[in-house]
Amino acid sequence: MKTVTKDLLKNVLKIYDTNEEYFKVSMNGKPSIESIIEDKNDIPPGSNLQNKNYKLISING
């Protein structure tokens, strides 16, 4: 499990791209590096970014 940093954004995008139907419904389009950054930094009202975990979990590397 790795914290998602700038160098891992392309890896996350590859995962997002495998779920095309979800993004058609939730975003009316295709995910992008910008949408990943938004997801990574989006928090509920009254919360703070230190309470959020946005990780990349990989199996066999």
C-alpha positions as CSV (number, residue, x, y, z in Angstrom):
1,M,0.0,0.0,0.0
2,K,1.4,3.4,-1.1
3,T,0.3,6.9,-0.5
4,V,-0.5,8.4,-3.9
5,T,2.1,11.0,-4.9
6,K,2.6,12.8,-8.1
7,D,4.7,10.0,-9.5
8,L,1.9,7.5,-9.0
9,L,-0.9,9.5,-10.7
10,K,-0.5,7.7,-14.0
11,N,-0.8,4.3,-12.2
12,V,-4.1,5.5,-10.6
13,L,-5.4,6.7,-14.0
14,K,-4.8,3.2,-15.4
15,I,-7.0,1.8,-12.7
16,Y,-9.7,4.5,-13.1
17,D,-9.7,3.8,-16.9
18,T,-10.7,0.2,-16.2
19,N,-14.0,1.4,-14.7
20,E,-15.4,3.3,-17.7
21,E,-19.1,2.8,-16.8
22,Y,-18.7,4.3,-13.3
23,F,-17.1,7.4,-14.7
24,K,-19.7,7.8,-17.4
25,V,-22.3,8.0,-14.6
26,S,-20.4,9.8,-11.9
27,M,-18.5,12.3,-14.1
28,N,-20.2,12.3,-17.4
29,G,-16.9,11.5,-19.0
30,K,-13.5,10.0,-18.8
31,P,-11.2,10.4,-15.8
32,S,-8.1,12.4,-16.0
33,I,-5.0,13.3,-13.9
34,E,-6.9,16.4,-12.8
35,S,-9.9,14.4,-11.6
36,I,-7.6,12.1,-9.6
37,I,-6.0,15.1,-7.9
38,E,-9.5,16.4,-7.1
39,D,-10.5,13.0,-5.6
40,K,-7.3,12.9,-3.6
41,N,-7.9,16.4,-2.2
42,D,-11.7,16.4,-1.8
43,I,-12.9,16.2,1.8
44,P,-16.3,16.4,3.5
45,P,-17.3,19.7,5.1
46,G,-15.9,20.0,8.6
47,S,-13.1,17.6,8.0
48,N,-9.4,18.2,7.1
49,L,-7.0,16.6,4.6
50,Q,-4.9,15.1,7.4
51,N,-7.8,12.7,8.2
52,K,-8.0,11.4,4.6
53,N,-6.1,8.4,3.3
54,Y,-5.8,8.0,-0.5
55,K,-3.7,5.0,-1.2
56,L,-2.7,2.8,-4.1
57,I,-2.9,-0.9,-3.3
58,S,-1.2,-3.3,-5.6
59,I,-1.0,-7.0,-5.8
60,N,2.2,-8.7,-7.1
61,G,3.9,-5.4,-7.6
